[in-house]
Amino acid sequence: MPLSFRMIMDFKETLRDEKSQDFKDLSDKVSRDLYKIYIVLYPGGFIRALVRRFRPGSVIPEVDLEFKANSTTTSNPDIVRALYTAVNGSGNVGDLVLDKTSIKSDTADVNTLPPLRIVTEFLLIEGFTPGLSSSISAESIQLNDKINNWLKPILETYYGQTMVNSAFANFSNSDNWIQTKVEYQFSTPIIVNPSKIIDGILASTSPVRYVRYTLKVNENQAQFDMVPFSLRILNKDFSNGLSNRGSTEFKELSTQVTTSIKKLFGNEKGFSEVYVMKLTKGSVVASTEVTFSPGSTSPSRVSQILLNGIPSLETEGLKIDPTSINPPALPTPRPFPGFAVAIIVLCGLAILIIPILIIVALKTGLFKKLAQAFSLRSPDYYDF
């Protein structure tokens, strides 16, 4: 991706020569400072910044930003916004002074940037109804207003009151829960790392209950560790309504399960939330996910807390089968068979010994004697 900008400094003729020390020193400095900016915004895809040449006026570096081929696609406007955001305020990249209005990537520059798109997605833990398929239905408008009143102020803390057009959420059916997608547009030259926006949303008080680990901002997903369980509830009978995540029966039992389990983990470091994703037969099996901030726990620790909490869960009206408190184990490599090792060792010894036996046989005439021993001729034929 191309990038150019004007640095407030005197141009030296030696900067035209890429073999000169002045060119090498300045290009190395520009490359290092740009790397620090773009690696933060594109940690999984950015490779390096390579200065191709310097032009006078004051000093204008022409730079190629290199990204991995399979990385999330970036855009020229985002390239401009990333550098503008980094120099906004101080006007510096490291100790280099920039004219931030001069930043350009291909045809995109600070003065002609299109609106910045912020696309937010998440799964609402609410039953989907047919009316939500229509953007003009009363229930769709009501839910849209509730979500906008929650998200818009959060985004405005980063981008100010520069929103253009009205944001309207799109709702779709995700196994009878509500998959939500809402796009905001801001007329701004700055860009904020999506992970920072995600942290802001997660830290806010939401008017709706949603699966926190499904939260995405511009395809960047919230990070959580999930420990899944298939908890068998022995004192509950399965009914058809429990198979529908939008039913009253599902909502009542799943709320009972999540509320009871959350009490066990309330003081556990890094604990985030409990979700019942599905209810199936036998008596009732609750496909449950206990979530934590990354690296804060282990499956064995979560299992032990659940096992220790079985009496408490029973007082909450849930009799849990202890044998169901086993999260799926990670697959382990299949051990190399012992007999295969023995075969390999024997074959190796045979490869070493057979050439030696052949040499000994040739020197002692053993092959000739064996041939005579197995010959069909009369013993009188041979002169021993």
C-alpha positions in Angstrom: 0.0 0.0 0.0 1.5 3.4 -1.0 2.0 6.2 1.5 3.5 9.7 1.3 3.6 12.8 3.5 5.6 15.9 4.0 8.2 16.2 6.8 9.1 19.7 8.0 12.9 19.6 7.4 15.4 20.8 4.8 16.0 18.6 1.8 19.5 17.4 1.1 20.6 16.4 -2.3 22.2 13.3 -0.8 18.7 12.1 -0.1 18.2 11.4 -3.8 20.9 8.7 -3.6 19.6 5.6 -1.9 23.2 4.5 -1.3 24.1 7.6 0.6 24.4 7.5 4.4 21.9 10.3 4.7 19.3 8.3 2.8 19.9 5.1 4.8 19.7 6.9 8.2 16.5 8.8 7.4 14.8 5.9 5.6 15.6 3.6 8.6 14.2 6.1 11.0 11.0 6.7 9.0 10.5 2.9 8.6 10.9 2.2 12.3 8.5 5.0 13.3 5.9 3.9 10.8 6.2 0.3 11.9 5.3 1.3 15.5 2.1 2.9 14.2 0.8 0.3 11.8 1.7 -2.8 13.8 -0.6 -1.7 16.6 -3.6 -1.3 14.2 -2.8 -4.4 12.1 -0.9 -6.7 14.5 -1.7 -9.9 12.5 -1.0 -8.6 9.0 1.5 -5.7 8.9 5.0 -6.6 7.8 7.1 -3.5 7.3 7.4 0.0 5.9 9.9 0.4 3.0 11.0 3.9 1.9 11.4 3.9 -1.9 12.7 7.4 -2.3 12.6 11.0 -0.9 11.3 14.0 -2.9 12.0 17.7 -2.1 9.3 19.9 -0.6 10.3 20.0 2.3 11.1 16.2 2.5 8.5 13.9 1.1 9.1 10.1 1.6 7.4 7.7 -0.7 6.7 4.6 1.2 5.4 1.1 0.6 3.5 -0.5 3.5 3.7 -4.3 3.2 1.0 -6.6 4.5 0.7 -10.4 4.6 -1.2 -11.8 1.6 -3.9 -13.5 3.7 -4.3 -10.7 6.3 -7.5 -8.6 6.8 -7.8 -6.3 3.8 -7.0 -2.7 4.7 -7.9 0.4 2.6 -6.1 3.5 1.4 -8.4 5.8 3.6 -7.6 3.7 6.6 -3.9 4.0 5.9 -4.3 7.8 5.9 -6.4 7.8 9.0 -3.9 5.6 10.9 -1.0 8.0 10.4 -3.2 11.1 10.9 -4.4 9.7 14.2 -0.9 9.0 15.3 0.3 12.5 14.6 -2.9 14.4 15.6 -2.1 16.8 18.4 1.7 16.6 18.5 2.2 16.5 14.7 5.2 14.2 15.2 6.2 10.7 14.2 8.9 10.0 16.7 10.9 13.2 16.6 10.1 13.8 13.0 7.7 16.8 12.4 4.9 16.1 9.9 2.4 18.2 8.0 -0.6 16.0 8.8 -2.7 17.5 6.1 -0.2 16.2 3.5 -0.8 12.5 4.3 -1.8 10.5 1.2 -2.3 6.9 0.1 -3.0 6.5 -3.6 -6.0 8.8 -4.3 -7.0 9.0 -0.6 -5.9 12.1 1.3 -7.0 13.8 4.5 -9.4 16.2 2.8 -11.2 13.7 0.6 -11.7 10.8 3.0 -15.1 8.9 2.7 -17.0 8.5 6.0 -15.5 6.0 8.4 -17.6 2.8 8.7 -17.9 1.2 12.1 -19.8 -2.1 11.9 -20.8 -3.7 15.2 -22.2 -7.2 15.5 -23.3 -9.4 18.4 -25.9 -12.1 19.3 -28.8 -11.0 21.5 -30.1 -13.5 24.1 -33.7 -12.8 23.2 -36.3 -14.7 21.2 -36.5 -13.8 17.6 -39.9 -12.8 16.3 -41.1 -12.4 12.7 -41.6 -8.6 13.2 -37.9 -8.1 13.6 -37.4 -9.0 9.9 -39.0 -5.7 9.0 -37.2 -2.5 9.6 -40.4 -0.5 9.9 -42.1 -2.8 12.4 -42.8 -1.3 15.9 -40.7 -4.0 17.7 -37.8 -3.5 15.3 -37.8 0.3 15.7 -38.1 -0.1 19.5 -35.1 -2.5 19.7 -33.1 -0.4 17.3 -33.6 2.7 19.4 -32.6 0.8 22.5 -29.3 -0.4 20.9 -28.5 3.0 19.4 -29.1 4.7 22.7 -26.5 2.3 24.1 -23.8 2.2 21.4 -23.9 5.7 19.9 -22.6 7.6 23.0 -19.8 5.0 23.4 -18.6 5.6 19.8 -18.9 9.3 20.2 -16.4 9.3 23.0 -13.9 8.2 20.3 -15.1 10.1 17.2 -17.0 13.0 18.6 -20.4 14.1 17.3 -19.4 13.5 13.7 -21.9 10.8 12.8 -23.4 11.0 9.4 -26.7 9.4 8.5 -28.9 7.5 10.9 -27.7 4.1 12.0 -30.3 1.3 11.8 -29.7 -2.2 13.1 -30.3 -5.3 11.0 -31.8 -8.2 12.9 -31.7 -11.8 11.7 -32.7 -15.2 13.1 -29.9 -17.2 14.7 -31.4 -20.4 16.0 -34.3 -18.3 17.5 -32.0 -15.7 19.1 -31.4 -12.3 17.5 -28.2 -11.8 15.5 -27.6 -8.0 15.4 -25.6 -5.9 13.0 -25.5 -2.1 13.0 -23.4 0.2 10.9 -22.3 3.7 12.0 -20.6 6.3 9.8 -18.4 9.1 11.0 -17.0 12.0 9.1 -13.6 12.0 10.7 -9.9 11.7 9.7 -9.0 9.7 12.8 -9.3 6.0 13.4 -9.4 4.1 16.7 -8.1 0.5 17.2 -11.2 -1.7 17.1 -10.0 -3.6 20.2 -10.3 -0.3 22.1 -13.9 0.2 21.0 -14.6 -3.4 22.0 -13.3 -2.8 25.5 -15.4 0.3 25.8 -18.6 -1.6 24.8 -17.8 -4.5 27.1 -17.2 -2.2 30.0 -20.5 -0.4 29.5 -23.9 -1.2 31.0 -26.0 -2.8 28.3 -29.8 -2.5 28.1 -29.9 -5.9 26.4 -28.3 -9.2 27.3 -25.9 -10.4 24.6 -23.3 -13.1 24.2 -20.2 -11.1 24.9 -17.7 -13.2 23.0 -19.8 -12.7 19.8 -19.1 -9.0 19.9 -17.3 -7.8 16.7 -16.2 -4.4 15.6 -15.1 -4.2 12.0 -14.6 -8.0 12.0 -12.4 -7.8 15.1 -13.8 -10.1 17.8 -13.9 -9.8 21.5 -11.4 -12.2 23.2 -12.6 -14.6 25.9 -11.6 -18.1 27.1 -14.7 -20.4 26.9 -15.0 -23.6 28.9 -18.0 -25.7 27.6 -20.0 -28.3 29.5 -22.9 -30.5 28.7 -24.5 -30.5 32.2 -27.1 -33.2 32.8 -29.9 -32.0 35.0 -31.4 -35.0 36.7 -34.5 -33.5 38.3 -35.9 -31.8 35.1 -38.0 -33.4 32.4 -37.5 -32.4 28.8 -40.3 -30.9 26.9 -40.4 -29.8 23.2 -40.5 -26.1 24.2 -37.0 -26.4 25.7 -35.5 -27.1 22.2 -36.6 -23.6 21.1 -34.3 -20.8 22.4 -37.0 -18.3 21.9 -39.6 -20.1 24.1 -40.6 -19.1 27.6 -39.6 -22.6 28.8 -36.1 -22.2 27.5 -35.7 -18.7 28.9 -36.9 -19.8 32.4 -34.7 -22.9 32.7 -31.6 -21.3 31.1 -32.0 -18.3 33.4 -32.2 -20.6 36.4 -29.0 -22.5 35.3 -27.0 -19.3 34.5 -28.0 -17.5 37.7 -27.1 -20.5 39.9 -23.8 -21.2 38.2 -22.8 -17.5 38.3 -23.0 -17.6 42.1 -20.3 -20.2 42.1 -17.9 -18.1 40.1 -18.7 -14.6 41.5 -15.4 -14.2 43.2 -13.3 -16.0 40.7 -10.6 -14.0 39.0 -11.3 -13.2 35.3 -14.9 -14.6 35.4 -17.1 -13.0 32.8 -20.4 -14.8 32.1 -22.3 -18.1 31.8 -24.4 -19.0 28.8 -26.8 -21.8 28.1 -26.6 -22.2 24.3 -28.9 -25.3 23.9 -31.1 -27.7 25.9 -31.5 -31.3 24.8 -33.0 -34.6 26.0 -31.5 -36.8 28.7 -33.1 -35.9 31.3 -32.3 -32.3 30.3 -28.8 -31.6 29.0 -27.7 -28.0 29.2 -25.0 -27.0 26.7 -23.3 -24.5 28.9 -20.4 -22.1 28.4 -18.5 -20.5 31.2 -16.4 -17.6 30.0 -13.3 -15.8 31.4 -10.9 -13.1 30.3 -8.0 -14.7 28.3 -5.5 -16.7 30.4 -7.2 -16.2 33.7 -8.3 -19.9 34.4 -8.1 -23.5 33.2 -10.7 -26.1 32.3 -9.7 -28.2 35.3 -10.1 -25.3 37.7 -13.6 -24.5 36.3 -14.6 -28.2 36.6 -13.4 -28.4 40.2 -15.5 -25.3 41.1 -18.6 -26.8 39.5 -18.0 -30.2 41.3 -17.6 -28.5 44.6 -20.7 -26.4 43.9 -23.0 -29.4 43.2 -24.7 -29.1 46.7 -25.2 -25.4 46.2 -26.8 -26.0 42.8 -29.1 -28.6 44.3 -30.3 -26.0 46.8 -31.1 -23.8 43.8 -33.3 -26.6 42.4 -30.7 -28.1 40.0 -29.6 -31.7 40.6 -26.5 -32.1 38.4 -25.0 -35.4 37.3 -21.4 -35.1 38.5 -20.1 -37.2 35.6 -21.3 -34.6 33.2 -18.9 -32.0 34.6 -16.2 -32.8 32.2 -15.3 -30.2 29.5 -14.2 -31.8 26.2 -10.5 -32.7 26.5 -8.1 -31.4 23.9 -7.1 -34.2 21.5 -3.7 -35.8 22.4 -1.3 -37.2 19.9 -1.6 -40.9 19.5 1.5 -42.6 21.0 3.9 -44.4 18.7 3.2 -48.2 19.0 5.9 -50.1 21.0 5.9 -52.9 18.5 6.7 -50.5 15.7 9.8 -49.3 17.6 10.9 -53.0 18.0 10.5 -53.6 14.2 12.5 -50.5 13.4 15.3 -51.5 15.7 15.5 -55.0 14.3 15.5 -53.8 10.7 18.3 -51.4 11.6 20.4 -54.2 13.0 19.7 -56.4 10.0 20.9 -53.6 7.6 24.2 -53.5 9.6 24.7 -57.2 10.0 23.7 -58.6 6.6 26.7 -56.9 4.6 29.1 -58.3 7.2 27.8 -61.8 6.9 28.0 -61.6 3.1 31.7 -60.5 3.3 32.5 -63.3 5.7 30.7 -65.9 3.5 32.7 -64.7 0.4 36.0 -65.0 2.2 35.4 -68.4 3.7 33.8 -70.0 0.6 30.6 -70.6 2.5 28.4 -70.0 -0.5 30.3 -72.7 -2.5 30.0 -75.2 0.3 26.3 -74.5 0.7 25.8 -75.0 -3.0 27.5 -78.3 -2.9 25.5 -79.3 0.2 22.2 -78.7 -1.6 23.3 -80.2 -4.9 21.4 -83.3 -6.2 24.6 -85.0 -7.3 25.9 -88.2 -5.6 28.3 -87.7 -2.7 30.9 -89.7 -4.7 31.1 -86.9 -7.2 32.8 -84.5 -4.7 36.4 -84.7 -3.7 36.5 -83.9 0.0 
